[in-house]
Structures are given as structure tokens and as C-alpha cells.
Amino acid sequence: MRIRAAVAADLPLLQDIERAAGEPFRSLGMAAVADDDPPSLESLEAYRRAGRARVAVDAADRPVAYLLTDPVDGAAHIEQVSVHPDAARRGVGRALIEHLAVTAGEEGLTALTLTTFAEVPWNAPYYARLGFRPLTDSDPALTEGLRAIVRAEAAHGLAAWPRVCMRRDLTGTR
């Protein structure tokens, strides 16, 4: 497996990965999450052009996972990380996140952040194993930018299930 910048030809495949990665949510009674549309090609292209879309590719250079990131309040915010179920449980998501940790540290960013489902086994518990910690409402690390993301996600209907904002400091990764 190799990680590289996404190219334009990858973008429709990223949508396919997102659809496939959403399917397991059905078994948790979260069909609305499974049915949610993947990011549009226009949105994916904006991430690609900005250099904020990375893919993990197989031996044939075909994407099996992807990660989108936004700069938010001095941190690299993981907007989306999705792994195709056929490539799951092989460290692909971890590799993408570790790659981001290195590049974000090199860019002088202080942390990785994300928002996720608190009770989905492959969400918050997984990220905790990767060194992310949950942020409480009173935590000063829950910045205004992160609060805005939480509000936008709630408006999109994601607050129907318990959500959590998480942070992993990048001390020592530079």
C-alpha cells in the first residue's frame, strides 16, 4: 500500500469508496448515514486542487481509501477518512492518519482534529486507539472553528446519534 496525493481520475472512485464504507452503518440502525451522498465531484476536486486529498492505493495504483483535511484553528482537521470494506482491518486508515500527522507537523500545525460518532466501534473507539482524545464542551481545545463544524454537522442531521469532537496533539512529530 502506498499513499499519494489524489488525482482527478481518482475522484469518482472516492465516491464509490464512500458509498461502500457507509454500508456497515445499516447494521447499527443508521441507514440515514449509509444513504448519505458522498462528497460531490466538485467538492473532491476542490480538496484535490488545494492539496488536501490523499489516497491509499493498492498495487495497481487504485485507491482503496482516502482522507480529506481542512486547516481549522491551527490544526489539521480530518474532514473525512474512508476505507473500502475490502481493505478494512489492514491498517490503511491508520496509515493515512499517520501520514497526515507527519505532514501536518512539518507544516507547523499543532494537532489533528475530527468529529465522529461516539458509539460506533470503528469511529470514536478506533480514533482513541490512535491517540485522539474526546473534547468536552468546556475544553479550551474545542475551538470556535470546531464548534462551527459541530453545528454544521448537526444541521445536516448527524446529531441524531451521539457525536464527539476529538483531538490528537502533534508534539514531537515535527
C-alpha positions as CSV (number, residue, x, y, z in Angstrom):
1,M,0.0,0.0,0.0
2,R,1.2,3.5,-0.9
3,I,-0.2,6.9,0.0
4,R,-0.2,9.7,-2.6
5,A,-2.0,12.8,-3.5
6,A,-5.3,12.3,-5.2
7,V,-5.5,12.9,-8.9
8,A,-8.6,13.9,-10.9
9,A,-9.2,10.4,-12.2
10,D,-9.4,9.1,-8.6
11,L,-12.4,11.3,-7.6
12,P,-15.3,9.0,-8.9
13,L,-13.6,6.1,-7.1
14,L,-13.5,8.1,-3.9
15,Q,-17.3,8.4,-4.1
16,D,-17.5,4.6,-4.6
17,I,-15.3,4.1,-1.5
18,E,-17.5,6.4,0.5
19,R,-20.7,4.6,-0.5
20,A,-19.2,1.2,0.3
21,A,-17.7,2.4,3.6
22,G,-21.2,3.7,4.6
23,E,-22.9,0.4,4.2
24,P,-21.9,-1.1,7.6
25,F,-23.8,1.7,9.4
26,R,-27.0,-0.1,8.3
27,S,-26.3,-2.9,10.8
28,L,-26.3,-0.3,13.6
29,G,-29.7,1.2,12.6
30,M,-28.0,4.2,11.0
31,A,-29.4,3.8,7.4
32,A,-29.5,7.6,7.0
33,V,-25.7,7.6,7.3
34,A,-25.4,4.8,4.8
35,D,-27.7,6.6,2.4
36,D,-26.0,9.9,2.7
37,D,-24.5,11.1,-0.6
38,P,-20.7,11.0,-0.8
39,P,-18.9,14.4,-1.4
40,S,-19.6,15.8,-4.8
41,L,-17.0,15.7,-7.5
42,E,-16.8,19.4,-7.3
43,S,-16.0,19.3,-3.6
44,L,-13.5,16.5,-4.0
45,E,-11.8,18.4,-6.8
46,A,-11.5,21.5,-4.5
47,Y,-9.8,19.3,-1.9
48,R,-7.5,17.8,-4.6
49,R,-6.6,21.2,-6.0
50,A,-5.8,22.5,-2.5
51,G,-3.5,19.5,-1.9
52,R,-5.7,18.3,0.9
53,A,-6.9,15.0,-0.5
54,R,-4.7,11.9,0.0
55,V,-5.4,8.3,-1.2
56,A,-4.1,4.9,-0.2
57,V,-3.7,2.8,-3.3
58,D,-3.3,-0.9,-4.0
59,A,-0.6,-2.5,-6.1
60,A,-2.4,-1.4,-9.3
61,D,-2.4,2.2,-8.1
62,R,-6.2,2.1,-7.5
63,P,-7.5,4.0,-4.4
64,V,-8.8,1.8,-1.6
65,A,-9.1,4.6,1.0
66,Y,-9.0,8.4,1.1
67,L,-8.6,11.2,3.6
68,L,-9.7,14.9,3.2
69,T,-8.4,17.5,5.6
70,D,-9.1,21.2,6.3
71,P,-7.0,23.7,8.3
72,V,-9.0,24.6,11.4
73,D,-7.6,26.9,14.1
74,G,-4.0,25.8,13.7
75,A,-4.8,22.1,13.4
76,A,-5.3,19.7,10.5
77,H,-9.0,18.7,10.8
78,I,-9.8,15.4,9.3
79,E,-13.0,16.1,7.3
80,Q,-13.3,12.6,6.1
81,V,-11.4,9.3,6.2
82,S,-13.0,6.4,4.4
83,V,-11.7,2.9,3.8
84,H,-13.3,0.5,1.3
85,P,-14.6,-2.5,3.3
86,D,-12.5,-4.8,1.1
87,A,-9.4,-3.1,2.5
88,A,-10.6,-2.7,6.1
89,R,-8.7,-4.0,9.1
90,R,-5.3,-3.8,7.4
91,G,-4.1,-0.5,8.9
92,V,-5.0,1.6,5.8
93,G,-6.9,4.2,7.8
94,R,-4.2,4.3,10.4
95,A,-1.5,4.8,7.7
96,L,-3.5,7.7,6.2
97,I,-3.8,9.4,9.6
98,E,-0.1,8.8,10.5
99,H,0.9,10.3,7.1
100,L,-1.3,13.3,7.9
101,A,0.3,13.6,11.3
102,V,3.8,13.8,9.8
103,T,2.9,16.3,7.1
104,A,0.8,18.5,9.5
105,G,3.7,18.5,11.9
106,E,6.1,19.5,9.2
107,E,3.7,22.4,8.3
108,G,3.8,23.6,11.9
109,L,0.2,22.6,12.8
110,T,-0.3,21.7,16.4
111,A,-2.8,18.9,16.3
112,L,-5.2,16.6,14.3
113,T,-8.9,17.0,15.0
114,L,-12.0,15.3,13.8
115,T,-15.6,14.8,14.7
116,T,-17.1,11.3,14.7
117,F,-19.8,9.0,16.1
118,A,-19.2,8.4,19.8
119,E,-20.7,4.9,19.9
120,V,-19.7,3.4,16.6
121,P,-16.9,0.9,17.2
122,W,-15.0,1.9,14.1
123,N,-15.3,5.6,14.9
124,A,-14.5,7.2,18.4
125,P,-13.2,4.0,20.0
126,Y,-10.9,3.4,17.0
127,Y,-9.6,7.0,17.0
128,A,-8.9,6.8,20.7
129,R,-6.6,3.8,20.0
130,L,-4.8,6.1,17.5
131,G,-4.2,8.7,20.3
132,F,-7.1,11.0,19.9
133,R,-8.9,12.3,23.0
134,P,-12.5,13.4,23.2
135,L,-13.1,17.1,23.8
136,T,-15.7,18.3,26.3
137,D,-17.7,21.5,25.8
138,S,-15.6,23.2,28.4
139,D,-12.2,22.1,26.9
140,P,-10.3,25.1,25.6
141,A,-9.1,22.9,22.7
142,L,-12.7,22.9,21.4
143,T,-12.1,26.0,19.3
144,E,-14.7,28.2,17.6
145,G,-13.8,26.6,14.3
146,L,-14.5,23.1,15.7
147,R,-17.8,24.3,17.3
148,A,-18.8,25.7,13.9
149,I,-18.2,22.2,12.3
150,V,-20.3,20.5,15.1
151,R,-23.1,23.0,14.4
152,A,-22.9,22.3,10.6
153,E,-23.0,18.6,11.2
154,A,-26.0,18.9,13.5
155,A,-27.8,20.9,10.8
156,H,-27.0,18.1,8.4
157,G,-28.7,15.6,10.7
158,L,-25.7,13.9,12.1
159,A,-26.6,14.8,15.7
160,A,-29.3,12.2,15.6
161,W,-26.7,9.9,17.1
162,P,-24.1,10.8,19.8
163,R,-21.2,12.6,18.3
164,V,-17.8,13.7,19.7
165,C,-15.1,16.0,18.7
166,M,-11.6,14.6,19.2
167,R,-8.0,15.9,19.1
168,R,-4.6,14.4,18.9
169,D,-1.7,16.7,19.7
170,L,1.3,16.6,17.4
171,T,4.0,17.3,19.9
172,G,7.1,15.5,18.8
173,T,6.0,14.8,15.2
174,R,7.9,17.7,13.7
